[in-house]
Amino acid sequence: MVNLPNLLTIGRLFATPLVIWLIATGEHLAAFWVFALAGATDAVDGALARALDQRTKLGAYLDAVADKALLVSIYVTLALAGEIPAALAAAVVARDALIVGAVGLGWALQRPLPIEPLKISKANTAAQIVFAGLVLGGDGFGLRFGMLEAAVGWVVAGLTLASAGAYLLAFAKHMARAETGRRDP
């Protein structure tokens, strides 16, 4: 049986280098449309997995990897192109590196973390998608959103830092429970 949600997630992974190439070659409108399609699959794959009862551990991992690959790559590329502040891209990269590092450390210590996004993380991902879409769309359609773009950028910065803090706290609690032999709820 074909797992459609996982196929959509894999499609998002394959869209990542295409979006980066389109940004790097100045094809911002095409990058916007490919990114918009990839962003839409982020919402659709999870809903389909629940509706079709096709949730899998592989899907949970693939979804997280696809989100990180797409957003981190776009933020770094936009920062290198001078389209967004480098500090914002650095915060996005640092947050994701922290999460990946915590998961890796948990596995290395034989205390694997459950792979479930926090609510703040979902809000952060949504804000990052909106901001990247705003920047790409503005560039692609020749529009400037000025204060709106700046405001959404600040929201992304705040949510990125809050999300990093929430994951760090969740990791610390998980490791403390593992030390005492208790299980995560």
ABEGO torsion letter per residue (X at the ends): XBBAAAAAAAAAAAAAAAAAAAAAAGBAAAAAAAAAAAAAAAAAAAAAAAAAGABBAAAAAAAAAAAAAAAAAAAAAAAAAGABBAAAAAAAAAAAAAAAAAAAAAAAAGBBBBBBBBAAAAAAAAAAAAAAAAAAAAAAAGBBAEAAAAAAAAAAAAAAAAAAAAAAAAAAAAAAAAAAGBBBX
